[in-house]
Amino acid sequence: MNNNKLVSRLVKYKLEIGMSLCFLMPPLGILILIVIGWGKLNSMVNTREKLYVNISTFFFLTLAISAAGAAILERNGTYLLILAMVLGYLGLYLHIKETASLSSISRYQKVMIGGGIYLLLSGSFFQNFYGSNTLLGLVTGTYFIGGSPGETEGRLFGSAYNPNFTAFLLLLVLTFLIARLLKNWRAQGNILLTLLLSFVTCFAIFQTGSRSGIATMFLILLLFLFKASVKYGTVSLAVILLAKDRIIEYFPRDDDILRASLMRKDIWVQAVKIWRENPYFGTTSLGFGEAYAQTGKAAVPHAHNIFLAFFSEYGTFGGLAFLLLFSALLYKFVCLLFLNSKKKLLLNFYLLSFPVVVLTGILDHPLVSPQTALLTVILLGSFDRYTRALGFRERAALNWRRVLLRLHLVTEKPEQYSKTQKNKYKL
């Protein structure tokens, strides 16, 4: 009986277990989340459940087609691994979109916050112990991937294989914490523990040595201050602009910024060339490094820009699908700002986390790692579930009409509108 209870609890919380293992034992956590996705797709096939196609599912389907096309065109069977991975992403997204609730989103936040603390602890205390053995380092995520080992000297990367991936995950954790700060601040709740964890997370982001991560952190904190108080946000923005040169001096490897910028520019130029040589289906994330090596340059694993990465790795179709997804998400966020609803409980949670992907993606490609990508897919699925629960399409359209009417009422003479018209669109 006890065994049955244990199994039922493991099945019930399989998602949270998979997320936790993404930090503790990344390969196992990645496998569990991918299997959850495959299981969802298999269930849909067996029950002949119709696939509801929205922009997000269209995005994943396009990536899957591109990966299959690249495997056939290049006659490389290993590219089918990317196809299997993308299908896992799609299935996981559908699972989250179908089952997400306030309690599951709360558990997601808690797992991510706990994982962020573990990233700091594992990077500070366990790195040498785990990393001394290659196999153990690969299993625990403490083995550096993505360059020469010397590049990580003095940088925190915990169990995420690379300091830049660690910075991305910690930034997501920071947004969850400051969203809680905003909620408790307005409700006059206890904020001491959340404030302490936020400071610790900021410290950990600095320790990663990721310049794009630290710059994103400042922008996220600035957005937080504007959300808390326009006055605080304005004063902070003025201070940052006045002291920007002094702030840059505190950035890690500040003397190397110019050289790093020139390297990024060269990588972007080569990424565009790779896309032009593989315009339809791209190279997949597995083939990008090999394609880059053929240019005669030093090995580079990805394009170091999320937009160029999707075009070069998944071709024109995949790149355009990503631009479509990005545009749709941006549109949703703008509409939500005008949404007058009591259900905006999670707005700050999503509003603060969305810029992390975009801002870090300008100089990097954080989603190239299945570890970071899967945790982001869960965020995307819950956001689409959240906006659907708000009746987003109808309400967003109505709110845009209200905004336009407000502009007309300001610019035109009041007598041109009857009381019936005004009451119809009353704000």
C-alpha positions as CSV (number, residue, x, y, z in Angstrom):
1,M,0.0,0.0,0.0
2,N,2.8,2.4,0.9
3,N,4.6,1.5,-2.3
4,N,1.5,2.4,-4.3
5,K,1.2,5.7,-2.5
6,L,4.9,6.4,-3.2
7,V,4.4,5.6,-6.9
8,S,1.3,7.7,-7.1
9,R,3.0,10.7,-5.5
10,L,6.0,10.3,-7.9
11,V,3.7,10.3,-10.9
12,K,1.7,13.2,-9.5
13,Y,4.8,15.4,-9.0
14,K,6.9,14.0,-11.9
15,L,7.2,17.5,-13.4
16,E,8.6,19.0,-10.2
17,I,10.9,16.0,-9.8
18,G,12.2,16.6,-13.3
19,M,12.7,20.3,-12.7
20,S,14.6,19.6,-9.5
21,L,16.9,17.1,-11.1
22,C,17.6,19.7,-13.9
23,F,19.7,21.3,-11.2
24,L,20.9,18.3,-9.2
25,M,21.6,15.9,-12.0
26,P,20.9,17.7,-15.3
27,P,21.0,14.7,-17.7
28,L,18.4,12.8,-15.7
29,G,16.2,15.9,-15.2
30,I,16.4,16.7,-18.9
31,L,15.5,13.1,-19.8
32,I,12.5,13.1,-17.4
33,L,11.0,16.3,-18.8
34,I,11.6,15.1,-22.4
35,V,9.9,11.8,-21.6
36,I,6.9,13.7,-20.1
37,G,6.7,15.6,-23.4
38,W,6.9,12.4,-25.5
39,G,4.3,10.8,-23.2
40,K,1.9,13.6,-23.9
41,L,2.3,13.3,-27.6
42,N,1.9,9.5,-27.5
43,S,-1.3,9.9,-25.4
44,M,-2.6,12.4,-28.0
45,V,-1.9,9.9,-30.8
46,N,-3.5,7.0,-29.0
47,T,-6.6,8.9,-28.1
48,R,-6.8,10.7,-31.4
49,E,-6.8,14.0,-29.6
50,K,-6.7,17.0,-32.0
51,L,-3.7,19.2,-31.8
52,Y,-4.7,22.8,-31.1
53,V,-2.4,24.9,-33.3
54,N,-1.5,28.3,-31.9
55,I,1.6,30.4,-32.5
56,S,3.6,28.5,-29.9
57,T,2.8,25.0,-31.3
58,F,3.4,26.3,-34.8
59,F,6.9,27.4,-33.6
60,F,7.8,24.0,-32.2
61,L,6.3,22.2,-35.3
62,T,8.4,24.4,-37.6
63,L,11.6,23.6,-35.6
64,A,10.8,19.9,-35.8
65,I,10.3,20.0,-39.6
66,S,13.5,22.0,-40.0
67,A,15.5,19.5,-37.9
68,A,14.0,16.6,-40.0
69,G,14.8,18.5,-43.2
70,A,18.4,19.2,-42.2
71,A,18.9,15.5,-41.3
72,I,17.6,14.4,-44.7
73,L,19.4,17.1,-46.7
74,E,22.7,16.6,-44.9
75,R,22.3,12.9,-44.6
76,N,23.2,13.1,-41.0
77,G,21.2,10.8,-38.7
78,T,22.5,12.5,-35.5
79,Y,20.3,15.5,-36.4
80,L,17.3,13.4,-35.7
81,L,18.3,13.8,-32.0
82,I,17.3,17.4,-32.3
83,L,14.0,16.4,-33.9
84,A,13.4,14.1,-30.9
85,M,14.3,16.9,-28.5
86,V,12.1,19.5,-30.2
87,L,9.1,17.0,-30.1
88,G,9.8,16.6,-26.4
89,Y,9.6,20.4,-26.0
90,L,6.3,20.4,-27.9
91,G,4.8,17.7,-25.8
92,L,6.0,19.3,-22.5
93,Y,4.5,22.6,-23.7
94,L,1.1,21.0,-24.4
95,H,1.2,19.2,-21.0
96,I,1.9,22.5,-19.2
97,K,-0.7,24.4,-21.1
98,E,-3.3,21.8,-20.3
99,T,-2.5,21.3,-16.6
100,A,-1.0,24.5,-15.3
101,S,-2.7,26.0,-12.2
102,L,-1.8,28.6,-9.6
103,S,-0.5,25.8,-7.3
104,S,1.7,24.2,-10.0
105,I,3.1,27.7,-11.0
106,S,3.8,28.3,-7.3
107,R,5.7,25.0,-7.1
108,Y,7.6,25.9,-10.3
109,Q,8.7,29.1,-8.7
110,K,9.8,27.4,-5.5
111,V,11.8,24.7,-7.4
112,M,13.5,27.4,-9.5
113,I,14.4,29.5,-6.4
114,G,15.7,26.4,-4.7
115,G,17.6,25.5,-7.8
116,G,19.1,29.0,-7.9
117,I,20.4,28.6,-4.3
118,Y,21.9,25.2,-5.3
119,L,23.6,26.7,-8.3
120,L,25.4,29.1,-5.9
121,L,26.3,26.4,-3.4
122,S,27.4,23.8,-6.0
123,G,29.6,26.4,-7.7
124,S,31.1,27.7,-4.5
125,F,31.7,24.5,-2.6
126,F,31.3,21.4,-4.8
127,Q,32.9,22.5,-8.0
128,N,36.4,21.1,-7.4
129,F,34.9,17.9,-5.9
130,Y,32.6,17.1,-8.7
131,G,34.6,18.6,-11.5
132,S,37.7,16.6,-10.7
133,N,36.0,13.6,-12.4
134,T,34.8,14.1,-15.9
135,L,32.0,11.5,-15.8
136,L,30.8,12.8,-12.4
137,G,31.1,16.4,-13.6
138,L,28.9,15.6,-16.6
139,V,26.2,13.9,-14.5
140,T,26.1,16.7,-11.9
141,G,26.5,19.6,-14.4
142,T,29.7,20.8,-12.9
143,Y,31.8,20.0,-16.0
144,F,32.4,23.0,-18.2
145,I,31.1,22.8,-21.7
146,G,31.4,25.5,-24.4
147,G,35.1,26.6,-24.4
148,S,38.5,26.0,-22.9
149,P,38.5,25.2,-19.1
150,G,40.6,28.3,-18.5
151,E,37.7,30.6,-19.4
152,T,35.8,29.6,-16.2
153,E,38.6,30.6,-13.8
154,G,37.0,32.6,-11.0
155,R,33.5,32.3,-12.6
156,L,30.5,30.6,-11.0
157,F,28.7,28.1,-13.1
158,G,27.4,25.6,-10.6
159,S,25.5,22.7,-12.2
160,A,24.6,24.4,-15.5
161,Y,27.8,23.5,-17.4
162,N,28.5,27.1,-18.4
163,P,28.6,30.4,-16.5
164,N,26.3,32.1,-19.1
165,F,23.6,29.4,-18.7
166,T,23.9,29.8,-14.9
167,A,23.4,33.6,-15.2
168,F,20.3,33.0,-17.3
169,L,18.8,30.7,-14.7
170,L,19.7,33.0,-11.9
171,L,18.1,35.9,-13.7
172,L,14.8,34.0,-14.0
173,V,15.1,33.2,-10.2
174,L,15.6,36.9,-9.5
175,T,12.5,37.9,-11.5
176,F,10.4,35.4,-9.5
177,L,11.8,36.8,-6.2
178,I,11.2,40.5,-7.1
179,A,7.7,39.7,-8.4
180,R,7.1,38.3,-4.9
181,L,8.6,41.4,-3.4
182,L,6.2,43.6,-5.3
183,K,3.2,41.4,-4.2
184,N,4.2,41.4,-0.5
185,W,5.3,45.1,-0.6
186,R,1.8,46.2,-1.7
187,A,0.1,43.8,0.7
188,Q,2.5,45.0,3.5
189,G,3.6,41.4,4.0
190,N,6.9,40.0,5.3
191,I,9.6,40.7,2.7
192,L,12.8,40.1,4.7
193,L,13.5,36.6,3.5
194,T,12.6,37.4,-0.1
195,L,14.8,40.5,0.0
196,L,17.7,38.5,1.4
197,L,17.4,35.8,-1.3
198,S,17.2,38.6,-3.9
199,F,20.5,40.0,-2.7
200,V,22.1,36.6,-2.7
201,T,20.9,36.0,-6.2
202,C,22.3,39.3,-7.4
203,F,25.6,38.4,-5.8
204,A,25.6,35.0,-7.6
205,I,24.9,36.7,-11.0
206,F,28.0,38.8,-10.4
207,Q,30.0,35.7,-9.6
208,T,29.1,34.1,-13.0
209,G,31.1,36.9,-14.7
210,S,28.5,37.1,-17.5
211,R,28.5,40.7,-18.7
212,S,25.2,40.3,-20.6
213,G,23.7,38.7,-17.5
214,I,24.8,41.5,-15.2
215,A,23.6,44.2,-17.6
216,T,20.2,42.4,-17.8
217,M,20.1,42.2,-14.0
218,F,20.4,46.0,-13.8
219,L,17.6,46.5,-16.3
220,I,15.4,44.0,-14.5
221,L,16.0,45.8,-11.2
222,L,15.3,49.1,-12.8
223,L,12.0,47.7,-14.2
224,F,11.2,46.5,-10.6
225,L,11.8,49.9,-9.2
226,F,9.5,51.5,-11.8
227,K,6.8,49.0,-11.0
228,A,7.2,49.7,-7.2
229,S,7.3,53.5,-7.6
230,V,7.8,55.7,-10.7
231,K,9.7,58.1,-8.5
232,Y,12.2,55.5,-7.4
233,G,12.6,54.2,-10.9
234,T,13.2,57.7,-12.4
235,V,15.8,58.6,-9.7
236,S,17.6,55.2,-10.2
237,L,17.6,55.6,-14.0
238,A,19.1,59.1,-13.6
239,V,21.8,57.7,-11.3
240,I,22.7,54.9,-13.7
241,L,23.0,57.3,-16.7
242,L,25.2,59.7,-14.7
243,A,27.4,57.0,-13.3
244,K,27.4,54.6,-16.2
245,D,31.2,54.8,-16.8
246,R,31.9,54.0,-13.1
247,I,29.4,51.2,-13.1
248,I,31.1,49.6,-16.2
249,E,34.4,49.6,-14.3
250,Y,32.9,47.1,-11.9
251,F,31.8,44.7,-14.7
252,P,33.8,41.5,-14.8
253,R,36.7,41.6,-17.4
254,D,35.9,45.2,-18.1
255,D,39.2,45.6,-19.9
256,D,38.2,42.9,-22.3
257,I,34.9,44.4,-23.4
258,L,36.1,45.8,-26.7
259,R,37.8,42.6,-27.8
260,A,34.7,40.6,-26.8
261,S,32.5,42.9,-28.8
262,L,34.7,42.5,-31.9
263,M,34.5,38.7,-31.5
264,R,30.7,38.8,-31.2
265,K,30.5,40.9,-34.4
266,D,32.7,38.4,-36.2
267,I,30.6,35.4,-34.9
268,W,27.4,37.2,-36.1
269,V,28.8,37.8,-39.6
270,Q,29.8,34.1,-39.9
271,A,26.4,33.1,-38.5
272,V,24.7,35.0,-41.3
273,K,26.9,33.3,-43.9
274,I,26.0,29.9,-42.4
275,W,22.3,30.8,-42.7
276,R,22.8,31.8,-46.3
277,E,24.5,28.5,-47.1
278,N,21.8,26.6,-45.3
279,P,18.7,28.8,-46.1
280,Y,15.9,26.3,-45.8
281,F,16.4,24.0,-42.8
282,G,19.6,25.4,-41.2
283,T,22.3,23.3,-39.5
284,T,20.6,22.3,-36.3
285,S,22.3,23.2,-33.0
286,L,24.5,20.0,-33.4
287,G,25.7,21.1,-36.8
288,F,26.4,24.8,-36.2
289,G,29.8,24.2,-34.6
290,E,30.9,22.0,-37.5
291,A,29.6,24.6,-40.1
292,Y,31.5,27.3,-38.2
293,A,34.7,25.4,-38.2
294,Q,34.6,25.2,-42.0
295,T,35.0,29.0,-42.1
296,G,38.5,28.6,-40.8
297,K,37.7,30.3,-37.5
298,A,38.1,28.9,-34.0
299,A,35.3,26.6,-32.8
300,V,32.1,28.3,-31.7
301,P,29.2,26.3,-30.4
302,H,26.4,28.8,-31.3
303,A,25.7,32.2,-32.8
304,H,25.8,34.1,-29.5
305,N,22.5,35.8,-30.6
306,I,19.2,34.2,-30.1
307,F,17.7,35.6,-33.3
308,L,20.6,34.7,-35.6
309,A,20.8,31.3,-33.8
310,F,17.3,30.3,-34.9
311,F,17.9,31.4,-38.5
312,S,21.3,29.6,-38.7
313,E,20.3,26.5,-36.8
314,Y,16.7,26.1,-38.1
315,G,16.8,27.9,-41.4
316,T,14.5,30.7,-42.7
317,F,11.4,28.8,-41.6
318,G,12.6,28.3,-38.1
319,G,13.9,31.9,-37.8
320,L,10.6,33.4,-39.1
321,A,8.7,31.1,-36.7
322,F,10.7,32.5,-33.8
323,L,10.1,36.1,-34.9
324,L,6.4,35.3,-35.1
325,L,6.5,33.8,-31.6
326,F,8.5,36.8,-30.2
327,S,6.0,39.3,-31.8
328,A,3.0,37.4,-30.4
329,L,4.5,37.4,-26.9
330,L,5.4,41.0,-27.1
331,Y,1.8,41.9,-28.3
332,K,0.3,39.9,-25.4
333,F,2.5,41.7,-22.8
334,V,1.5,45.1,-24.2
335,C,-2.2,44.2,-24.2
336,L,-1.9,42.9,-20.6
337,L,-0.7,46.3,-19.4
338,F,-4.1,47.7,-20.5
339,L,-6.1,44.7,-19.2
340,N,-8.5,45.7,-16.4
341,S,-9.0,42.4,-14.7
342,K,-8.9,41.0,-11.1
343,K,-7.1,38.0,-12.5
344,K,-3.8,39.9,-13.1
345,L,-2.4,38.0,-10.1
346,L,0.6,36.7,-12.0
347,L,1.2,39.6,-14.3
348,N,4.4,40.8,-12.6
349,F,5.7,37.2,-12.6
350,Y,5.5,37.1,-16.4
351,L,6.2,40.8,-17.0
352,L,9.6,40.6,-15.3
353,S,10.7,37.2,-16.6
354,F,10.0,37.8,-20.3
355,P,12.8,40.4,-20.8
356,V,15.4,37.9,-19.5
357,V,15.1,35.7,-22.6
358,V,15.3,38.7,-25.0
359,L,18.0,40.7,-23.2
360,T,20.4,37.8,-22.6
361,G,19.6,36.6,-26.1
362,I,21.1,39.7,-27.7
363,L,24.7,38.7,-26.9
364,D,24.2,35.0,-26.2
365,H,21.9,32.0,-26.9
366,P,20.8,30.7,-23.5
367,L,18.2,28.3,-25.0
368,V,20.7,26.2,-26.9
369,S,21.0,24.1,-23.7
370,P,18.2,21.6,-23.1
371,Q,18.5,22.3,-19.4
372,T,17.6,26.0,-19.8
373,A,15.3,25.5,-22.7
374,L,13.0,23.0,-20.9
375,L,12.6,25.2,-17.9
376,T,11.7,28.1,-20.3
377,V,9.2,25.9,-22.2
378,I,7.4,25.4,-18.8
379,L,7.3,29.1,-18.4
380,L,5.9,29.6,-21.9
381,G,3.3,26.9,-21.5
382,S,2.1,28.4,-18.2
383,F,2.0,31.9,-19.7
384,D,-0.2,30.7,-22.6
385,R,-2.5,28.9,-20.1
386,Y,-2.7,32.1,-18.1
387,T,-3.6,34.4,-21.0
388,R,-6.1,31.9,-22.2
389,A,-7.8,31.8,-18.8
390,L,-8.1,35.6,-19.0
391,G,-10.1,35.3,-22.3
392,F,-7.2,37.1,-23.8
393,R,-8.3,37.6,-27.4
394,E,-11.7,39.1,-26.7
395,R,-10.5,41.3,-23.8
396,A,-7.3,42.4,-25.5
397,A,-9.2,43.5,-28.6
398,L,-11.7,45.4,-26.4
399,N,-9.0,47.1,-24.4
400,W,-7.3,48.3,-27.6
401,R,-10.7,49.8,-28.7
402,R,-10.9,51.5,-25.3
403,V,-7.4,53.0,-25.7
404,L,-8.2,54.3,-29.1
405,L,-11.5,55.7,-28.0
406,R,-9.7,57.5,-25.1
407,L,-7.3,59.1,-27.5
408,H,-10.2,60.3,-29.6
409,L,-12.0,61.7,-26.6
410,V,-8.9,63.7,-25.7
411,T,-8.2,65.0,-29.2
412,E,-11.8,65.6,-30.4
413,K,-14.5,67.8,-29.0
414,P,-16.6,66.0,-26.3
415,E,-20.0,67.0,-28.0
416,Q,-19.2,64.8,-31.0
417,Y,-19.9,61.7,-28.9
418,S,-23.3,60.9,-27.5
419,K,-23.8,59.6,-23.9
420,T,-24.7,56.2,-25.4
421,Q,-21.4,56.0,-27.2
422,K,-19.4,56.9,-24.1
423,N,-21.2,54.5,-21.9
424,K,-20.8,51.7,-24.4
425,Y,-17.0,51.9,-24.0
426,K,-16.8,53.2,-20.4
427,L,-13.4,52.5,-18.9
